[in-house]
Protein backbone atom coordinates (compact mmCIF):
# COMPACT_ATOMS: atom_id res chain seq x y z
CA UNK A 1 0.00 0.00 0.00
CA UNK A 2 1.42 3.37 -1.02
CA UNK A 3 1.78 6.23 1.40
CA UNK A 4 0.39 8.63 -1.23
CA UNK A 5 -2.93 7.25 -2.40
CA UNK A 6 -4.52 10.46 -3.63
CA UNK A 7 -3.29 13.81 -4.91
CA UNK A 8 -4.26 15.47 -1.64
CA UNK A 9 -1.86 13.17 0.28
CA UNK A 10 1.17 14.89 -1.27
CA UNK A 11 3.02 17.47 0.85
CA UNK A 12 1.80 21.06 0.56
CA UNK A 13 -1.71 20.12 -0.57
CA UNK A 14 -3.60 21.01 2.61
CA UNK A 15 -6.16 23.78 2.27
CA UNK A 16 -4.84 27.09 3.61
CA UNK A 17 -6.43 30.21 5.05
CA UNK A 18 -4.93 33.64 5.64
CA UNK A 19 -3.74 34.45 9.12
CA UNK A 20 -4.99 37.72 10.58
CA UNK A 21 -3.63 40.87 8.98
CA UNK A 22 -1.57 43.06 9.30
CA UNK A 23 0.99 41.26 11.52
CA UNK A 24 1.50 38.00 9.63
CA UNK A 25 1.79 39.44 6.10
CA UNK A 26 4.34 41.97 7.37
CA UNK A 27 6.35 39.25 9.12
CA UNK A 28 6.18 37.06 6.01
CA UNK A 29 7.34 39.96 3.82
CA UNK A 30 10.30 40.77 6.06
CA UNK A 31 11.32 37.13 6.40
CA UNK A 32 10.93 36.60 2.65
CA UNK A 33 13.08 39.62 1.82
CA UNK A 34 15.80 38.40 4.23
CA UNK A 35 17.20 35.81 1.81
CA UNK A 36 19.94 33.91 3.72
CA UNK A 37 22.66 33.99 1.01
CA UNK A 38 22.48 37.79 0.98
CA UNK A 39 22.52 38.25 4.72
CA UNK A 40 25.21 35.63 5.36
CA UNK A 41 27.65 37.00 2.77
CA UNK A 42 27.40 40.68 3.74
CA UNK A 43 29.51 40.36 6.94
CA UNK A 44 32.19 38.24 5.23
CA UNK A 45 32.44 40.33 2.07
CA UNK A 46 31.26 43.83 2.94
CA UNK A 47 30.06 45.89 0.00
CA UNK A 48 32.54 48.44 -1.27
CA UNK A 49 29.99 50.66 -3.00
CA UNK A 50 26.81 51.45 -1.13
CA UNK A 51 25.92 54.70 -2.88
CA UNK A 52 23.18 54.51 -5.51
CA UNK A 53 24.62 54.22 -8.99
CA UNK A 54 26.27 51.83 -11.43
CA UNK A 55 28.74 50.54 -8.85
CA UNK A 56 26.15 49.56 -6.22
CA UNK A 57 26.88 46.09 -4.84
CA UNK A 58 24.58 43.55 -6.49
CA UNK A 59 23.58 42.04 -3.13
CA UNK A 60 22.26 45.38 -1.92
CA UNK A 61 20.43 45.88 -5.20
CA UNK A 62 18.83 42.42 -4.92
CA UNK A 63 17.90 43.13 -1.29
CA UNK A 64 16.21 46.39 -2.31
CA UNK A 65 14.31 44.61 -5.08
CA UNK A 66 13.26 41.93 -2.56
CA UNK A 67 12.03 44.52 -0.07
CA UNK A 68 9.68 45.81 -2.78
CA UNK A 69 8.81 42.62 -4.69
CA UNK A 70 8.03 40.27 -1.77
CA UNK A 71 5.31 42.46 -0.19
CA UNK A 72 3.84 43.17 -3.64
CA UNK A 73 3.78 39.46 -4.47
CA UNK A 74 2.15 38.58 -1.17
CA UNK A 75 -0.40 41.36 -1.60
CA UNK A 76 -1.27 40.06 -5.11
CA UNK A 77 -1.74 36.53 -3.74
CA UNK A 78 -4.00 37.78 -0.93
CA UNK A 79 -6.07 39.79 -3.45
CA UNK A 80 -6.32 36.75 -5.74
CA UNK A 81 -7.38 34.55 -2.81
CA UNK A 82 -10.15 37.00 -1.88
CA UNK A 83 -11.35 37.15 -5.49
CA UNK A 84 -11.47 33.47 -6.45
CA UNK A 85 -9.94 31.44 -3.60
CA UNK A 86 -6.76 30.52 -5.46
CA UNK A 87 -4.05 29.53 -4.63
CA UNK A 88 -5.70 27.20 -2.15
CA UNK A 89 -2.56 25.37 -0.96
CA UNK A 90 0.90 26.23 0.29
CA UNK A 91 2.38 24.62 -2.79
CA UNK A 92 0.32 27.00 -4.94
CA UNK A 93 1.68 30.00 -3.03
CA UNK A 94 5.28 28.82 -3.46
CA UNK A 95 4.71 28.06 -7.14
CA UNK A 96 3.36 31.54 -7.83
CA UNK A 97 6.27 33.19 -6.06
CA UNK A 98 8.78 31.10 -8.06
CA UNK A 99 7.10 31.77 -11.41
CA UNK A 100 6.77 35.49 -10.95
CA UNK A 101 10.14 35.79 -9.19
CA UNK A 102 11.86 34.33 -12.24
CA UNK A 103 9.90 36.62 -14.55
CA UNK A 104 10.69 39.71 -12.48
CA UNK A 105 14.38 38.79 -12.41
CA UNK A 106 14.43 38.33 -16.20
CA UNK A 107 12.64 41.64 -16.83
CA UNK A 108 14.92 43.55 -14.47
CA UNK A 109 18.02 42.02 -16.11
CA UNK A 110 16.79 43.03 -19.57
CA UNK A 111 16.06 46.56 -18.31
CA UNK A 112 19.55 46.70 -16.78
CA UNK A 113 21.16 45.51 -20.04
CA UNK A 114 19.22 48.06 -22.11
CA UNK A 115 20.11 50.81 -19.64
CA UNK A 116 23.77 49.88 -19.90
CA UNK A 117 23.48 49.94 -23.72
CA UNK A 118 22.03 53.44 -23.58
CA UNK A 119 24.80 54.55 -21.21
CA UNK A 120 27.37 53.08 -23.62
CA UNK A 121 25.87 55.08 -26.49
CA UNK A 122 26.19 58.29 -24.49
CA UNK A 123 29.82 57.59 -23.59
CA UNK A 124 30.91 56.48 -27.07
CA UNK A 125 33.00 58.80 -29.19
CA UNK A 126 31.56 57.71 -32.53
CA UNK A 127 29.10 55.31 -34.14
CA UNK A 128 31.47 52.32 -34.29
CA UNK A 129 32.39 52.66 -30.62
CA UNK A 130 28.67 52.73 -29.81
CA UNK A 131 28.16 49.50 -31.80
CA UNK A 132 31.08 47.86 -30.02
CA UNK A 133 29.78 48.93 -26.62
CA UNK A 134 26.33 47.62 -27.53
CA UNK A 135 27.70 44.23 -28.60
CA UNK A 136 29.84 43.82 -25.50
CA UNK A 137 27.12 44.97 -23.13
CA UNK A 138 24.48 42.71 -24.64
CA UNK A 139 26.83 39.72 -24.58
CA UNK A 140 27.84 40.23 -20.95
CA UNK A 141 24.64 41.53 -19.38
CA UNK A 142 22.09 40.07 -21.79
CA UNK A 143 23.32 36.66 -22.90
CA UNK A 144 25.62 35.91 -19.95
CA UNK A 145 23.75 37.64 -17.17
CA UNK A 146 20.18 36.63 -17.95
CA UNK A 147 20.44 32.95 -16.91
CA UNK A 148 22.29 33.87 -13.74
CA UNK A 149 19.72 36.53 -12.88
CA UNK A 150 16.88 34.07 -13.42
CA UNK A 151 18.53 31.43 -11.22
CA UNK A 152 19.03 34.00 -8.46
CA UNK A 153 15.46 35.29 -8.92
CA UNK A 154 13.87 31.85 -8.74
CA UNK A 155 15.99 30.89 -5.73
CA UNK A 156 15.12 34.12 -3.93
CA UNK A 157 11.45 33.64 -4.83
CA UNK A 158 11.50 30.06 -3.52
CA UNK A 159 12.67 31.35 -0.15
CA UNK A 160 10.11 34.17 -0.18
CA UNK A 161 7.33 31.79 -1.22
CA UNK A 162 8.14 29.37 1.58
CA UNK A 163 8.17 32.22 4.10
CA UNK A 164 4.85 33.51 2.78
CA UNK A 165 3.25 30.06 2.68
CA UNK A 166 4.21 29.16 6.23
CA UNK A 167 3.98 32.55 7.98
CA UNK A 168 1.09 34.36 6.27
CA UNK A 169 -1.12 31.29 5.81
CA UNK A 170 -2.16 28.41 8.04
CA UNK A 171 -3.43 24.98 7.08
CA UNK A 172 -7.03 24.34 8.00
CA UNK A 173 -9.26 21.57 6.80
CA UNK A 174 -12.06 22.55 4.48
CA UNK A 175 -15.33 22.93 6.36
CA UNK A 176 -18.71 23.14 4.69
CA UNK A 177 -20.45 26.44 5.25
CA UNK A 178 -23.88 24.98 5.97
CA UNK A 179 -25.48 28.17 7.24
CA UNK A 180 -23.61 30.69 5.07
CA UNK A 181 -22.14 32.47 8.10
CA UNK A 182 -18.42 31.73 7.66
CA UNK A 183 -16.06 34.46 6.37
CA UNK A 184 -14.84 34.01 2.79
CA UNK A 185 -11.11 34.27 3.36
Protein Blocks (a to p, Z undefined) as FASTA:
>chain_A
ZZblbfklpghiaccdddddfklmmmmmmmmmmgfklmmmmmmmccfblcgcjklcfklm
mmmmmmmmmmmmmmmmmmmmmmnopafbfklmmmmmmmmmmmmmmmmmmmmmmmmmmmmm
mmpmblmlmmmmmmmmmmmmmmmmmmmmmmmmmmmmmmmmmmmmmmmpccddddddfkop
acfZZ
